[in-house]
Amino acid sequence: EKNLGLLSTRQIELARMLIEEAQQHLFAHWAEPGIDDEKKKSFFDQVEKLDASYPGGLRSYIHNARQLLTDSKAGKNPFDGFTPSVPAGEVLSFGDENFIKFEEAGIKEACDAAFVLVAGGLGERLGYGGIKLALPSETTTGTCFLQVYVESILALQEASCKQNEGNVDRHIPLVIMTSDDTHSRTQELLKSNAYFGMKSNQVHLLKQEKVACLADTDANLALDPSEKYKIQTKPHGHGDVHALLYSSGLLHKWQISGLKWVLFFQDTNGLLFKAIPASLGVSASKDFHVNSLAVPRKAKEAIGGITQLTHEDGRRMVINVEYNQLDPLLRATGHVNGDVNDETGYSPYPGNINQLILRLGPYIEELSKTQGAITEFVNPKYKDSSKTSFKSSTRLECMMQDYPRTLLPSARVGFTVMDTWLAYAPVKSNPEDAAKVPKGNPYHSATSGEMAIYRAHSQILRKVGVKIEDPQVGIFNGQEVEIWPRIVWSPNWALTFLDVKKKLTGNCEISQKSTLVVKGANIHINDLSLDGALIVNAIDQAEVKLSPHVQNNGWIFEHVDYKDTSIPEEIRIRGFAIKKNDQTILTYDQPGKYCVQFHSVS
Ligand code: UGB
């Protein structure tokens, strides 16, 4: 009471609320007025911020926490009363007629879409010091994840606007959700690279705030161990993206400008945009309000499983069940072996890759009711079986893929399964953990993420008829991987199966040791024979027709050890560095038409 004079009217209201909610321990140690006054004021600045950034305010947070902690202590399962079963979804196979049809439909829709990238996580599991968006997706070109994403969106914009005459001026918005951990470095990455070609007002950064930590099962808020005038905070999870989008006003702006779709994606999947046109096509053709992208998933693999849940009271939903909950849920509902692979070698529950496509209209309607609040959970680590105290403070968390939980059964919720090699290669695990992954299961490391990009491009080229030599096996940082030819192209060269088919024609062959980089919108290659390294760069105004036969010593992988700190972190986490022995480089930086047939042997 004696310190109230230091506070604004709003802060006094919040102080009273905290007392009513039995949080007086937060002030128990407060000194007399005149001592630590600045710290006390900043304490309440923090309380005000925590209150403003949670839907319903801090009081709601405390109430929700109390309920969830009581349920957790009682061992209540969030899936009580629900029976899991395998859901039915759209299963696509790259390059077949159905796939091509959906890709075409997706390209048409793309200019009516907005993209939302959740990038507030620091990636503790990866153990990389920088932000993950700045990490090279592959080291042949060194293109970072953010650049891949931005260039892919720009290529979609271009292709889609061409298909929809009259829409030529549309700029697809990109929202990036950041956190205190990633915000300034993301801003810096964009600015220092001129937004990778986007207009600066096309990109919006929304920063998520952390939430208050909970010290015990009574939901007493925890003070920061190193600062007694501060509440300890931790991340609330990627589910924050919905509330932030709602409160930013962007959704209404998009609706007014005629947009129809919002696509959510994560920070380190170099393959994702190979799957976007077809999955957006599925959303449009099936009129899905929610479409989750999925891949075949090995039982117990560390990605959530898409599951149909049917409640005793008749409720039914198709939803992601996190990997640590799926196995116990199955066991508790009569599946004695839990989550196991079936005769296909995969779990019958497809893996959620957290790429969601939402129809904007129904999304806004739902958020108008919920303000973007997402079903939360708590995951306390108890000290002992009495479940009275925690090993360390906990907090409420939420996940963006839980959005469909509150939808009415009439909502059109579906999912699309893609080939893993085409759609999913996240970079999440550090070399040590990846090396422990049982053989046959995905590593999700920087090593496997890069190799997957070469494999996807090689497989796509095989599908259009290019002869690609079989991969070799290599071991890097203790992980056994397939080494395919290092083939990389820019998104504006080809987005879809038909794009690739049109741009690479005739009799083409590429040896395993080869590197092929193609960057430019108007490059056509016919009768390619490559055994070495060939790099082609052309500006959009250069129309290039090539018929190259190239043989040289090319680029090779040299082993590096992840423990060797003399090597940059983004290289050593892969376990290899590229040595450039020899290459043919073709650059077309002046507008014009070029027709080149050549043999280059060295
Ligand atoms: N992220 C945020 O933006 N804010 C946060 O507070 C936390 C994360 P992780 P996770 O596809 O591989 C998800 O840590 O959460 C961003 C799905 O839940 O990489 O363990 C972060 O920057 C799971 O069902 O993954 O697992 C990153 O971009 C499965 O689909 C993204 O959120 C899995 O991803 C994901 O964060 C997967």
Residues whose N, C-alpha, C, O or C-beta is under 5 A from the ligand:
A	BS01	UGB	V118 A119 G120 G121 M177 P235 H236 G237 H238 Q266 D267 A302 I303 G304 N352 I353 N354 M399 P426
